Amino acid sequence: MNKLIVESKNDKFFIEKLIEHLNIKNIEIDEPLCNIDEFVCLDGISNLKYKLEDLKLDSGEIDKLGIILDADKIGIDQRLEQVNNILEELNINIKFTKNNEIKYDKSNDIEIACHILNIDGFGELEDILFQIKNSDSVFADCLESWKECLDKNDKSISEKDFIKFWISNYIRFDTCTKKEQKQAKKNCNFEKALQKDIWDFEHKVLDSLKEFLKIFE
């Protein structure tokens, strides 16, 4: 069996869709490190150690294990170092130096690979979604004027929260019909949005992630 660890439910939905797009079989995505709202669960990597312990890597049930995390503000190198530190704590003799490496741990007889989601070395899933949207986004784009208004009034919003807000508006107002919006929680959530042709799954920013997933073919 091949298994993937992801940070959030949205990561899980997205990776499942990309796996379907690539027609890759025999990959199971474990329950996310963060099972609550992403604005509340700020640091999924803190749960990685416990997740790895729960998986009982020495059981022989898992052939290949993939770890997918966000680069966030600290970047790929520091995130990989965090992963390496956790692996060392668990006596897993693996050290990653770059994205998409797959390495063998003899003591547990398992191959482990790691991919850090990023745009130009930093960021998270929402930054990727922002790049791969392929539908009209007037409602979401007009948030730029709102952001300028905030700046003029000595108010601010972080780039991370702005991108999340942009994605939310793109899904709800640019890509949902008026009828769907009447039950927005049911019809205009991220899981439903992935079923629509509003994302470019051939975009070059996905190339590295696709290479990673193909390790598990």
The 8 nearest C-alpha neighbors of each residue, nearest first, counted from 0:
[[1, 61, 62, 60, 2, 25, 63, 26],
 [2, 0, 63, 26, 62, 61, 64, 27],
 [1, 3, 27, 64, 26, 28, 65, 63],
 [4, 2, 65, 28, 64, 66, 29, 27],
 [3, 5, 66, 29, 67, 65, 28, 31],
 [6, 4, 67, 31, 7, 10, 68, 11],
 [7, 5, 32, 31, 43, 33, 68, 10],
 [8, 6, 33, 31, 10, 9, 5, 32],
 [7, 9, 11, 10, 31, 12, 34, 6],
 [8, 10, 12, 11, 7, 13, 189, 190],
 [11, 9, 7, 13, 8, 12, 14, 5],
 [10, 12, 8, 14, 9, 13, 15, 5],
 [13, 11, 9, 15, 10, 14, 190, 8],
 [14, 12, 16, 10, 15, 11, 9, 17],
 [13, 15, 17, 11, 16, 12, 10, 18],
 [14, 16, 18, 12, 13, 17, 11, 19],
 [17, 15, 19, 13, 14, 18, 20, 12],
 [16, 18, 20, 14, 19, 15, 21, 13],
 [19, 17, 21, 15, 20, 16, 23, 22],
 [18, 20, 22, 16, 17, 21, 15, 23],
 [21, 19, 17, 18, 22, 16, 200, 23],
 [22, 20, 18, 19, 23, 17, 209, 213],
 [23, 21, 19, 20, 18, 24, 17, 216],
 [24, 22, 21, 18, 216, 19, 25, 213],
 [23, 25, 26, 22, 216, 18, 215, 19],
 [24, 26, 1, 27, 0, 23, 216, 215],
 [27, 25, 1, 2, 24, 28, 215, 0],
 [26, 28, 2, 3, 1, 29, 25, 0],
 [29, 27, 3, 2, 4, 26, 30, 11],
 [28, 30, 4, 3, 31, 27, 2, 5],
 [29, 31, 32, 28, 4, 5, 34, 8],
 [32, 30, 7, 6, 5, 33, 34, 8],
 [31, 33, 6, 43, 46, 7, 5, 34],
 [34, 32, 7, 31, 43, 6, 35, 40],
 [35, 33, 31, 7, 32, 8, 36, 30],
 [34, 36, 33, 37, 40, 39, 7, 8],
 [35, 37, 39, 38, 40, 34, 33, 7],
 [38, 36, 40, 39, 35, 41, 7, 33],
 [37, 39, 36, 40, 41, 35, 160, 163],
 [40, 38, 37, 36, 41, 35, 42, 33],
 [41, 39, 37, 38, 42, 33, 36, 35],
 [40, 42, 39, 43, 38, 37, 33, 44],
 [43, 41, 44, 40, 45, 46, 33, 6],
 [44, 42, 45, 32, 6, 33, 46, 41],
 [43, 45, 47, 46, 42, 32, 6, 68],
 [46, 44, 43, 47, 42, 48, 49, 32],
 [47, 45, 44, 49, 48, 43, 32, 50],
 [46, 48, 44, 50, 49, 45, 51, 32],
 [47, 49, 51, 50, 46, 85, 52, 45],
 [50, 48, 52, 51, 46, 47, 53, 45],
 [49, 51, 53, 47, 52, 48, 46, 54],
 [52, 50, 54, 48, 53, 49, 47, 55],
 [51, 53, 49, 50, 54, 55, 48, 56],
 [54, 52, 50, 51, 55, 49, 56, 48],
 [53, 55, 51, 52, 56, 50, 58, 57],
 [56, 54, 53, 57, 52, 58, 51, 59],
 [55, 57, 58, 54, 107, 59, 61, 51],
 [56, 58, 107, 55, 59, 108, 106, 109],
 [59, 57, 60, 56, 55, 61, 107, 54],
 [58, 60, 57, 61, 56, 108, 62, 107],
 [59, 61, 58, 0, 62, 56, 57, 55],
 [62, 60, 0, 59, 1, 63, 56, 64],
 [63, 61, 109, 0, 1, 110, 60, 64],
 [64, 62, 110, 1, 111, 61, 109, 2],
 [63, 65, 111, 2, 3, 1, 110, 112],
 [66, 64, 3, 112, 113, 111, 4, 2],
 [65, 67, 113, 4, 3, 114, 112, 5],
 [68, 66, 114, 5, 115, 113, 4, 65],
 [67, 69, 115, 116, 6, 5, 66, 70],
 [70, 68, 123, 116, 71, 115, 122, 117],
 [69, 71, 74, 121, 75, 122, 115, 117],
 [72, 70, 122, 69, 121, 123, 73, 74],
 [73, 71, 74, 121, 122, 70, 123, 69],
 [74, 72, 71, 77, 70, 78, 121, 75],
 [75, 73, 70, 121, 120, 72, 76, 77],
 [74, 76, 78, 70, 77, 120, 115, 79],
 [77, 75, 79, 78, 74, 80, 97, 96],
 [76, 78, 80, 79, 75, 74, 73, 81],
 [79, 77, 81, 75, 80, 76, 70, 74],
 [80, 78, 82, 76, 81, 77, 75, 83],
 [79, 81, 83, 77, 78, 82, 84, 76],
 [82, 80, 78, 84, 79, 83, 77, 85],
 [81, 83, 79, 85, 80, 84, 86, 78],
 [84, 82, 80, 86, 94, 81, 85, 87],
 [85, 83, 87, 81, 82, 86, 80, 88],
 [86, 84, 88, 82, 87, 83, 48, 81],
 [85, 87, 91, 83, 89, 88, 84, 82],
 [86, 88, 90, 84, 89, 85, 91, 83],
 [89, 87, 85, 86, 90, 84, 91, 48],
 [88, 90, 86, 87, 91, 85, 48, 52],
 [91, 89, 87, 88, 92, 86, 106, 85],
 [92, 90, 86, 89, 87, 93, 104, 106],
 [91, 93, 104, 90, 87, 94, 86, 105],
 [94, 92, 91, 104, 102, 95, 86, 83],
 [93, 95, 83, 96, 92, 86, 102, 80],
 [96, 94, 97, 79, 83, 93, 100, 80],
 [95, 97, 94, 79, 98, 76, 100, 80],
 [98, 96, 95, 100, 99, 76, 79, 75],
 [97, 99, 114, 100, 113, 115, 96, 75],
 [100, 98, 114, 211, 113, 112, 101, 97],
 [99, 101, 112, 98, 97, 113, 102, 95],
 [102, 100, 112, 111, 99, 110, 103, 113],
 [101, 103, 111, 110, 112, 100, 93, 104],
 [102, 104, 110, 109, 105, 111, 101, 108],
 [105, 103, 109, 106, 108, 92, 107, 110],
 [104, 106, 108, 107, 103, 109, 92, 91],
 [105, 107, 104, 108, 91, 57, 92, 109],
 [106, 108, 57, 109, 105, 104, 56, 59],
 [109, 107, 105, 106, 104, 59, 57, 110],
 [108, 110, 62, 107, 104, 103, 63, 111],
 [111, 109, 103, 63, 102, 104, 64, 62],
 [110, 112, 64, 102, 101, 63, 65, 103],
 [113, 111, 101, 65, 100, 99, 66, 102],
 [112, 114, 66, 99, 65, 67, 98, 100],
 [115, 113, 67, 98, 99, 66, 116, 68],
 [114, 116, 68, 69, 70, 67, 75, 117],
 [117, 115, 69, 123, 70, 68, 114, 124],
 [118, 116, 121, 122, 120, 123, 70, 119],
 [117, 119, 120, 121, 122, 127, 126, 204],
 [120, 118, 121, 117, 122, 74, 204, 75],
 [119, 121, 117, 118, 74, 75, 70, 122],
 [120, 122, 74, 117, 70, 71, 118, 119],
 [123, 121, 71, 117, 70, 118, 126, 72],
 [122, 124, 69, 126, 71, 117, 125, 116],
 [123, 125, 127, 126, 128, 116, 10, 69],
 [124, 126, 128, 127, 123, 129, 163, 162],
 [127, 125, 129, 124, 128, 123, 122, 130],
 [126, 128, 124, 130, 125, 129, 131, 118],
 [127, 129, 125, 131, 130, 126, 132, 124],
 [128, 130, 126, 127, 131, 132, 125, 166],
 [131, 129, 127, 128, 132, 126, 204, 202],
 [130, 132, 199, 128, 198, 129, 202, 133],
 [131, 133, 198, 129, 197, 130, 134, 128],
 [134, 132, 197, 198, 199, 131, 135, 196],
 [133, 135, 197, 132, 136, 198, 174, 173],
 [136, 134, 137, 173, 133, 174, 132, 169],
 [135, 137, 139, 173, 138, 140, 169, 134],
 [138, 136, 140, 139, 135, 141, 173, 169],
 [139, 137, 141, 140, 136, 173, 172, 168],
 [138, 140, 169, 165, 168, 136, 141, 137],
 [141, 139, 137, 142, 138, 136, 143, 165],
 [142, 140, 143, 138, 139, 144, 137, 145],
 [141, 143, 145, 140, 144, 139, 146, 165],
 [142, 144, 146, 141, 145, 140, 147, 139],
 [145, 143, 147, 142, 146, 141, 148, 140],
 [144, 146, 142, 148, 143, 147, 149, 141],
 [145, 147, 143, 149, 148, 144, 142, 150],
 [148, 146, 144, 150, 149, 145, 143, 151],
 [147, 149, 145, 151, 146, 150, 144, 152],
 [148, 150, 154, 146, 152, 147, 151, 155],
 [149, 151, 147, 153, 152, 154, 148, 155],
 [152, 150, 148, 149, 153, 147, 154, 146],
 [151, 153, 149, 150, 154, 148, 155, 147],
 [154, 152, 150, 151, 149, 155, 148, 147],
 [155, 153, 149, 150, 152, 156, 151, 148],
 [154, 156, 149, 150, 157, 153, 146, 152],
 [155, 157, 161, 158, 160, 154, 146, 149],
 [156, 158, 160, 159, 161, 155, 162, 163],
 [157, 159, 161, 160, 162, 156, 163, 155],
 [160, 158, 157, 162, 161, 163, 122, 156],
 [161, 159, 163, 157, 162, 158, 164, 156],
 [160, 162, 158, 164, 163, 159, 165, 157],
 [163, 161, 165, 164, 159, 160, 158, 166],
 [162, 164, 160, 166, 165, 161, 167, 125],
 [163, 165, 161, 167, 162, 166, 160, 168],
 [164, 166, 162, 139, 168, 163, 167, 161],
 [167, 165, 169, 163, 168, 164, 162, 170],
 [166, 168, 164, 170, 165, 169, 171, 163],
 [169, 167, 171, 139, 165, 170, 172, 166],
 [170, 168, 173, 166, 139, 167, 171, 172],
 [169, 171, 174, 167, 168, 172, 173, 166],
 [172, 170, 168, 187, 175, 169, 167, 173],
 [171, 173, 168, 175, 169, 174, 170, 138],
 [174, 172, 169, 136, 138, 170, 175, 171],
 [173, 175, 170, 172, 171, 169, 176, 197],
 [176, 174, 171, 172, 179, 173, 180, 187],
 [175, 177, 179, 178, 180, 174, 172, 173],
 [178, 176, 180, 179, 175, 181, 172, 182],
 [177, 179, 176, 180, 181, 182, 175, 183],
 [180, 178, 176, 181, 177, 186, 182, 175],
 [181, 179, 183, 177, 182, 178, 176, 175],
 [180, 182, 179, 178, 183, 177, 186, 184],
 [183, 181, 180, 185, 184, 179, 186, 178],
 [182, 184, 180, 187, 186, 185, 181, 179],
 [185, 183, 182, 186, 187, 188, 180, 181],
 [184, 186, 183, 182, 187, 188, 191, 179],
 [187, 185, 183, 179, 184, 188, 182, 191],
 [188, 186, 183, 171, 184, 185, 175, 170],
 [187, 189, 191, 190, 186, 184, 192, 185],
 [190, 188, 192, 191, 193, 187, 9, 170],
 [189, 191, 192, 193, 188, 12, 194, 9],
 [192, 190, 194, 193, 189, 188, 187, 186],
 [193, 191, 189, 194, 195, 190, 188, 170],
 [192, 194, 191, 195, 190, 189, 16, 13],
 [193, 195, 192, 191, 196, 190, 16, 197],
 [196, 194, 193, 192, 197, 191, 198, 174],
 [195, 197, 198, 194, 193, 199, 133, 134],
 [196, 198, 133, 134, 195, 132, 199, 174],
 [199, 197, 132, 133, 131, 196, 200, 134],
 [200, 198, 131, 201, 202, 133, 132, 197],
 [199, 201, 202, 198, 131, 205, 17, 20],
 [200, 202, 199, 203, 205, 206, 131, 204],
 [203, 201, 204, 200, 199, 205, 131, 206],
 [202, 204, 206, 205, 201, 207, 200, 131],
 [205, 203, 202, 206, 127, 207, 118, 130],
 [204, 206, 203, 208, 207, 202, 209, 201],
 [207, 205, 209, 203, 208, 204, 210, 202],
 [206, 208, 210, 209, 205, 211, 204, 99],
 [209, 207, 211, 205, 210, 206, 212, 114],
 [210, 208, 212, 206, 211, 207, 205, 213],
 [211, 209, 207, 213, 208, 212, 206, 214],
 [210, 212, 208, 209, 99, 213, 214, 207],
 [213, 211, 209, 214, 210, 215, 208, 18],
 [212, 214, 215, 210, 216, 211, 209, 23],
 [215, 213, 212, 211, 216, 210, 101, 112],
 [214, 216, 213, 212, 1, 26, 63, 25],
 [215, 213, 214, 23, 24, 25, 212, 26]]
